[in-house]
Amino acid sequence: MGNTVTNQAMTHFKSQVFLILHQSQVGECFSYGEIATLAGFPGYARQVGQLLKKLPKDTKLPWYRVVNAQKRISFIEGSEAYLRQKERLEAEGWLIIAGKLKYKDQ
């Protein structure tokens, strides 16, 4: 019985994370921890990362709007994934200065 509750909770968590991302707007950026808290699961930042890691490459969800708590892209700098996320963030008005995200109007 315990597994059913866990599975239901994880299904709810997953759907909340995806809903938050789906409803996010151009120019918004969140940390993994902020997404977890908004989803009602504070302390689940790593699980947010794991969920996003498993998304298909052709997903329409704006996964790239999620960065670490230091406002940095979590992928290894210069890697394909890093460059893909950087390009998408820059297309939405973000600048990466000394590795940190800054919105161009800030």
SULFENDA-V563339 format. One record per residue. PSI is psi in degrees with one decimal (999 if undefined). OMEGA is omega in whole degrees, 0 to 359 (999 if undefined). Layout:
psi=PSI omega=OMEGA
psi=PSI omega=OMEGA
This chain:
psi=-38.2 omega=181
psi=-36.6 omega=180
psi=-36.3 omega=180
psi=-44.9 omega=179
psi=-44.8 omega=179
psi=-45.6 omega=179
psi=-40.6 omega=179
psi=-43.2 omega=180
psi=-43.5 omega=180
psi=-36.5 omega=177
psi=-42.1 omega=178
psi=-46.2 omega=179
psi=-50.7 omega=181
psi=-46.5 omega=181
psi=-36.4 omega=178
psi=-44.7 omega=179
psi=-46.7 omega=181
psi=-38.0 omega=179
psi=-44.8 omega=179
psi=-46.1 omega=179
psi=-43.4 omega=181
psi=-37.7 omega=183
psi=-5.6 omega=181
psi=153.1 omega=184
psi=158.3 omega=174
psi=133.4 omega=179
psi=-12.9 omega=177
psi=148.0 omega=178
psi=138.4 omega=184
psi=154.9 omega=169
psi=162.2 omega=177
psi=-41.7 omega=180
psi=-38.2 omega=178
psi=-42.6 omega=178
psi=-45.6 omega=180
psi=-45.3 omega=180
psi=-45.4 omega=178
psi=-32.6 omega=180
psi=-8.1 omega=180
psi=15.4 omega=182
psi=64.6 omega=180
psi=142.5 omega=181
psi=1.3 omega=183
psi=30.6 omega=182
psi=-43.9 omega=181
psi=-37.6 omega=180
psi=-33.7 omega=175
psi=-46.3 omega=178
psi=-42.6 omega=180
psi=-40.8 omega=178
psi=-46.7 omega=183
psi=-34.1 omega=179
psi=-31.1 omega=184
psi=-1.7 omega=179
psi=145.5 omega=176
psi=150.7 omega=182
psi=-32.7 omega=184
psi=18.2 omega=181
psi=147.0 omega=177
psi=-10.1 omega=179
psi=136.6 omega=180
psi=65.8 omega=180
psi=-29.0 omega=184
psi=-10.7 omega=178
psi=3.9 omega=180
psi=124.0 omega=181
psi=177.5 omega=181
psi=175.1 omega=186
psi=-21.2 omega=178
psi=9.6 omega=182
psi=40.5 omega=178
psi=150.5 omega=173
psi=133.7 omega=185
psi=-18.1 omega=179
psi=159.0 omega=177
psi=127.3 omega=182
psi=130.8 omega=180
psi=-12.7 omega=179
psi=163.7 omega=180
psi=-45.0 omega=181
psi=-42.0 omega=178
psi=-48.6 omega=182
psi=-36.4 omega=178
psi=-45.2 omega=180
psi=-43.0 omega=180
psi=-46.3 omega=181
psi=-43.2 omega=181
psi=-39.7 omega=178
psi=-43.1 omega=180
psi=-34.6 omega=178
psi=-22.1 omega=179
psi=9.7 omega=174
psi=6.0 omega=179
psi=146.9 omega=174
psi=147.2 omega=176
psi=109.2 omega=184
psi=119.1 omega=183
psi=38.3 omega=177
psi=-7.3 omega=182
psi=147.6 omega=178
psi=135.0 omega=173
psi=133.8 omega=177
psi=138.8 omega=189
psi=-22.7 omega=181
psi=1.5 omega=183
psi=999 omega=999
